[in-house]
Amino acid sequence: MSRYPIAKDFKKIDRPMPYHKLLFPLAGPVQKLMLRCVPLLEGLTVSKESIPGFQGKPVPVELYRPVGKSGKLPCVLLFHGGGFGYRAAPYHKRLAMEYGRRLGCVVALPDYHLLPRYPYPAAREDALAAYRWLHSQREALQIDGGIIIAAGDSAGAVLAAYVAEANMPDCGRPCGQLLVYPVTSAGQGTGSLGAFPDTPMWNSKHNGKMWQWYLQGATTAQRVEPPP
């Protein structure tokens, strides 16, 4: 195993993350409870919605809005990471709230369908549905439909890229995208992956499993990746 210089602030995560589809259903209830324990930051309100996603199945969405802001606000549509198998972590919820409070915008955090029960295209369809819903409900939600940013980390960044690149004549594309350590290459031919195969938490082995499980059953024509 290779060893890399790691900043002292990140030493606490210098360990592999357990990643197996048998763990996803077991971890789900625990992660859901952990999210409930994250307190709402001062200066924000939260509302919960349910929208139709993949095959009409409900997708819960949490909306964070800064207090005291009137009129139509910009919006960040934030997709959490987790290898398409884990739910949002407390970190993702805190990040969504920080975006809303510091940027003075609405933040939408969808709880999209996960592996192993829902491989491609479930999460992708949920992501597109969430964007279309935000745009269609922009008046009721007091959102500026021209200033919606698709954002996400890791696998969530893949979903954000799907949204940013999708052809949606009915609502147009987001005004921008924010991709944080995106895993956008199922081919795994990038130089960084070859140079750093066994980094802390997430490594090339995990990455290979993720794409294999996520794309299972998809035809070659359906295996559309977001552009690098």
C-alpha positions as CSV (number, residue, x, y, z in Angstrom):
1,M,0.0,0.0,0.0
2,S,1.3,3.5,-0.9
3,R,1.5,6.2,1.7
4,Y,0.9,9.8,0.9
5,P,1.7,12.9,2.9
6,I,-1.5,13.9,4.7
7,A,-2.2,17.2,6.4
8,K,-2.6,16.8,10.2
9,D,-6.2,18.1,10.0
10,F,-7.1,15.1,7.8
11,K,-5.3,12.4,9.9
12,K,-8.6,11.5,11.5
13,I,-10.0,10.3,8.2
14,D,-6.9,8.3,7.3
15,R,-8.8,5.0,7.1
16,P,-10.7,3.2,4.5
17,M,-14.5,3.7,4.4
18,P,-16.5,0.5,4.4
19,Y,-18.2,0.2,1.1
20,H,-20.3,-2.8,0.2
21,K,-23.9,-3.0,-1.0
22,L,-24.8,-5.3,1.9
23,L,-24.0,-2.5,4.2
24,F,-26.2,0.2,2.5
25,P,-29.6,-1.0,3.8
26,L,-28.1,-1.5,7.3
27,A,-26.5,1.9,7.4
28,G,-29.6,3.8,6.1
29,P,-31.6,3.9,9.4
30,V,-28.5,4.9,11.4
31,Q,-27.7,7.7,9.0
32,K,-31.3,8.9,9.0
33,L,-31.2,9.1,12.8
34,M,-27.9,10.9,12.7
35,L,-29.4,13.5,10.3
36,R,-32.3,14.1,12.7
37,C,-29.8,14.9,15.4
38,V,-28.2,17.8,13.4
39,P,-29.7,21.0,14.8
40,L,-31.1,23.7,12.5
41,L,-28.7,26.6,12.3
42,E,-29.8,29.9,13.5
43,G,-31.2,32.2,10.8
44,L,-32.7,29.5,8.7
45,T,-36.1,27.8,8.3
46,V,-36.6,24.3,6.9
47,S,-39.5,22.8,5.1
48,K,-39.9,19.2,3.8
49,E,-41.4,18.3,0.5
50,S,-42.0,15.0,-1.4
51,I,-41.8,15.0,-5.2
52,P,-42.3,12.3,-7.8
53,G,-39.0,10.9,-9.0
54,F,-37.8,7.7,-10.7
55,Q,-40.9,5.7,-11.9
56,G,-43.1,8.1,-10.0
57,K,-41.6,7.0,-6.6
58,P,-41.5,9.8,-4.0
59,V,-38.2,11.6,-3.3
60,P,-38.1,13.6,-0.1
61,V,-36.5,17.1,-0.4
62,E,-35.5,19.4,2.4
63,L,-35.5,23.1,1.7
64,Y,-33.4,25.5,3.7
65,R,-34.2,29.2,3.5
66,P,-32.6,32.2,5.3
67,V,-34.8,34.2,7.6
68,G,-35.5,37.8,6.8
69,K,-34.9,37.4,3.1
70,S,-37.8,38.5,0.9
71,G,-38.6,38.1,-2.7
72,K,-37.2,35.5,-5.1
73,L,-33.9,34.1,-4.0
74,P,-31.1,32.1,-5.8
75,C,-31.2,28.4,-5.2
76,V,-28.5,25.7,-4.8
77,L,-29.7,22.2,-5.7
78,L,-27.3,20.1,-3.6
79,F,-26.8,16.3,-4.2
80,H,-25.0,14.5,-1.4
81,G,-22.2,12.0,-2.0
82,G,-22.0,8.4,-0.7
83,G,-21.1,6.2,-3.7
84,F,-24.8,6.1,-4.8
85,G,-25.4,3.7,-1.8
86,Y,-25.1,5.8,1.4
87,R,-27.6,8.4,2.5
88,A,-26.6,12.0,3.3
89,A,-24.2,12.3,6.2
90,P,-24.5,15.0,8.9
91,Y,-21.8,16.8,7.0
92,H,-24.0,17.2,4.0
93,K,-26.8,18.6,6.0
94,R,-24.6,21.1,7.8
95,L,-23.1,22.1,4.4
96,A,-26.5,22.7,3.0
97,M,-27.4,25.0,5.9
98,E,-24.1,26.8,5.6
99,Y,-24.7,27.5,2.0
100,G,-28.1,28.8,2.7
101,R,-27.0,31.1,5.6
102,R,-23.8,32.4,4.1
103,L,-25.0,32.8,0.5
104,G,-28.5,34.0,1.4
105,C,-30.1,31.5,-0.9
106,V,-32.5,28.6,-0.8
107,V,-30.9,25.2,-0.7
108,A,-32.7,22.0,-1.8
109,L,-31.3,18.7,-0.5
110,P,-33.0,15.7,-2.2
111,D,-32.9,12.2,-0.7
112,Y,-32.6,10.3,-4.0
113,H,-32.9,6.6,-4.5
114,L,-29.9,4.4,-3.7
115,L,-28.1,1.2,-4.4
116,P,-28.4,-1.7,-4.2
117,R,-32.1,-1.6,-4.9
118,Y,-32.0,1.3,-7.4
119,P,-29.1,1.2,-9.8
120,Y,-28.8,3.5,-12.9
121,P,-30.9,5.4,-14.0
122,A,-32.8,5.9,-10.7
123,A,-30.6,8.5,-9.1
124,R,-30.2,10.3,-12.4
125,E,-33.9,10.5,-12.9
126,D,-34.4,11.7,-9.4
127,A,-31.9,14.4,-9.9
128,L,-33.5,15.7,-13.1
129,A,-36.9,15.5,-11.5
130,A,-35.7,17.6,-8.6
131,Y,-34.5,20.3,-10.9
132,R,-37.6,20.3,-13.0
133,W,-39.7,20.5,-9.8
134,L,-37.8,23.5,-8.4
135,H,-38.2,25.3,-11.7
136,S,-41.9,24.5,-12.0
137,Q,-42.5,25.6,-8.4
138,R,-40.3,28.6,-8.5
139,E,-43.2,31.1,-7.9
140,A,-44.6,29.2,-4.9
141,L,-41.1,28.6,-3.5
142,Q,-40.0,32.2,-4.2
143,I,-37.0,31.0,-6.2
144,D,-35.4,32.9,-9.0
145,G,-35.6,30.3,-11.8
146,G,-32.7,31.9,-13.6
147,I,-30.3,31.5,-10.7
148,I,-30.3,27.8,-9.8
149,I,-27.0,26.1,-9.4
150,A,-26.5,22.3,-9.5
151,A,-24.0,21.2,-6.8
152,G,-22.7,18.0,-5.2
153,D,-19.7,16.1,-3.9
154,S,-18.4,12.8,-5.1
155,A,-21.3,10.7,-6.5
156,G,-23.5,13.8,-5.9
157,A,-21.3,15.7,-8.2
158,V,-22.1,13.2,-10.9
159,L,-25.8,13.9,-10.4
160,A,-25.1,17.7,-10.5
161,A,-23.3,17.2,-13.8
162,Y,-26.2,15.2,-15.2
163,V,-28.5,18.1,-14.4
164,A,-26.2,20.7,-15.8
165,E,-25.7,18.9,-19.1
166,A,-29.3,17.6,-19.6
167,N,-31.4,19.0,-22.4
168,M,-34.5,20.3,-20.8
169,P,-36.4,22.6,-23.1
170,D,-39.2,23.2,-20.6
171,C,-37.0,24.8,-18.0
172,G,-33.5,25.3,-19.5
173,R,-30.2,24.4,-17.8
174,P,-28.9,25.6,-14.4
175,C,-26.9,28.8,-14.5
176,G,-23.9,27.0,-13.1
177,Q,-22.5,23.8,-11.4
178,L,-20.4,23.2,-8.4
179,L,-18.6,19.9,-8.5
180,V,-16.6,18.9,-5.3
181,Y,-14.2,16.0,-5.8
182,P,-16.4,14.5,-8.6
183,V,-16.1,10.9,-9.7
184,T,-17.2,11.5,-13.3
185,S,-15.2,8.8,-15.1
186,A,-16.6,5.3,-15.1
187,G,-13.7,4.3,-17.4
188,Q,-11.3,5.1,-14.5
189,G,-8.5,6.2,-16.8
190,T,-7.6,9.5,-15.2
191,G,-4.1,10.3,-14.2
192,S,-4.9,11.0,-10.6
193,L,-6.6,7.6,-10.1
194,G,-3.5,5.9,-11.5
195,A,-1.1,8.0,-9.3
196,F,-3.1,7.7,-6.1
197,P,-4.9,4.3,-6.1
198,D,-5.3,3.8,-2.3
199,T,-6.0,7.2,-0.8
200,P,-7.8,7.5,2.6
201,M,-11.5,6.9,2.8
202,W,-12.1,6.4,-0.9
203,N,-9.8,4.5,-3.2
204,S,-9.7,3.0,-6.7
205,K,-11.1,-0.3,-5.5
206,H,-14.2,1.5,-4.1
207,N,-14.5,3.5,-7.2
208,G,-14.5,0.4,-9.4
209,K,-17.2,-1.2,-7.3
210,M,-19.3,1.9,-7.3
211,W,-19.4,2.2,-11.1
212,Q,-20.0,-1.6,-11.5
213,W,-22.9,-1.6,-9.1
214,Y,-24.4,1.7,-10.3
215,L,-24.3,0.8,-14.0
216,Q,-25.4,-2.8,-13.7
217,G,-28.0,-3.7,-16.2
218,A,-27.4,-0.5,-18.2
219,T,-26.7,-1.0,-21.9
220,T,-23.6,0.5,-23.6
221,A,-25.8,3.3,-25.1
222,Q,-27.2,4.1,-21.7
223,R,-23.9,4.4,-19.9
224,V,-23.7,8.1,-20.4
225,E,-21.1,9.8,-18.3
226,P,-21.0,13.5,-17.5
227,P,-18.2,15.1,-19.4
228,P,-14.8,15.2,-17.6
